[in-house]
Amino acid sequence: MPILSKLFYAMEKGYTYVVEKIGRPLAAKVSTIAESWGNKSARAWKNDQALTRYLGASAMSLTRFPFGRQMP
């Protein structure tokens, strides 16, 4: 059981990084761009957890940077 809890902790930390450090800023950018194009409902996108997770996971799968490094 201790090994599983350590694995869970490591995965949770990685997930938090992807969502908070990568997905959330991307969601805010997409939201701002869509709002500038006239999409009034896009304001809520920056707080959409599913969009944030999706953008974070997509960015991590497309980048050549090692996990844990800032994207330019």
C-alpha positions as CSV (number, residue, x, y, z in Angstrom):
1,M,0.0,0.0,0.0
2,P,2.8,2.6,0.7
3,I,4.0,2.2,-2.9
4,L,0.5,2.9,-4.3
5,S,0.1,6.0,-2.1
6,K,3.5,7.3,-3.3
7,L,2.5,6.7,-6.9
8,F,-0.8,8.4,-6.4
9,Y,0.9,11.4,-4.8
10,A,3.3,11.7,-7.8
11,M,0.5,11.4,-10.3
12,E,-1.6,14.0,-8.5
13,K,1.3,16.4,-8.4
14,G,1.8,16.0,-12.1
15,Y,-1.9,16.5,-12.8
16,T,-1.9,19.7,-10.7
17,Y,1.1,21.0,-12.6
18,V,-0.6,20.3,-16.0
19,V,-3.9,22.0,-14.9
20,E,-2.6,25.0,-13.0
21,K,0.7,25.9,-14.8
22,I,-0.2,25.0,-18.4
23,G,-3.9,24.5,-18.9
24,R,-5.2,27.5,-16.9
25,P,-3.1,30.1,-18.7
26,L,-4.0,28.6,-22.1
27,A,-7.7,28.6,-21.2
28,A,-7.3,32.3,-20.3
29,K,-5.7,33.1,-23.6
30,V,-8.3,31.2,-25.6
31,S,-11.0,32.9,-23.6
32,T,-9.6,36.4,-24.2
33,I,-9.2,35.8,-28.0
34,A,-12.7,34.4,-28.3
35,E,-14.1,37.4,-26.4
36,S,-12.2,39.7,-28.7
37,W,-13.9,38.0,-31.7
38,G,-17.3,38.8,-30.1
39,N,-18.1,35.5,-28.3
40,K,-19.6,36.8,-25.1
41,S,-19.9,33.4,-23.4
42,A,-16.2,32.8,-23.8
43,R,-15.5,34.7,-20.6
44,A,-16.5,31.6,-18.6
45,W,-14.0,29.4,-20.4
46,K,-11.1,30.4,-18.3
47,N,-12.8,28.8,-15.3
48,D,-14.0,25.7,-17.2
49,Q,-12.2,22.8,-15.5
50,A,-12.7,20.4,-18.4
51,L,-11.2,22.9,-20.9
52,T,-8.3,23.6,-18.6
53,R,-7.5,19.9,-18.2
54,Y,-7.9,19.3,-22.0
55,L,-5.6,22.2,-22.9
56,G,-3.0,21.2,-20.3
57,A,-2.9,17.6,-21.4
58,S,-2.8,18.6,-25.1
59,A,0.0,21.0,-24.5
60,M,2.0,18.4,-22.6
61,S,1.6,15.8,-25.4
62,L,2.6,18.3,-28.1
63,T,5.6,19.9,-26.5
64,R,9.2,18.7,-26.7
65,F,10.0,20.2,-23.3
66,P,10.6,17.7,-20.5
67,F,7.9,17.5,-17.9
68,G,8.3,20.2,-15.2
69,R,9.9,22.9,-17.4
70,Q,8.2,26.1,-18.3
71,M,6.9,26.4,-21.9
72,P,8.1,29.5,-23.7
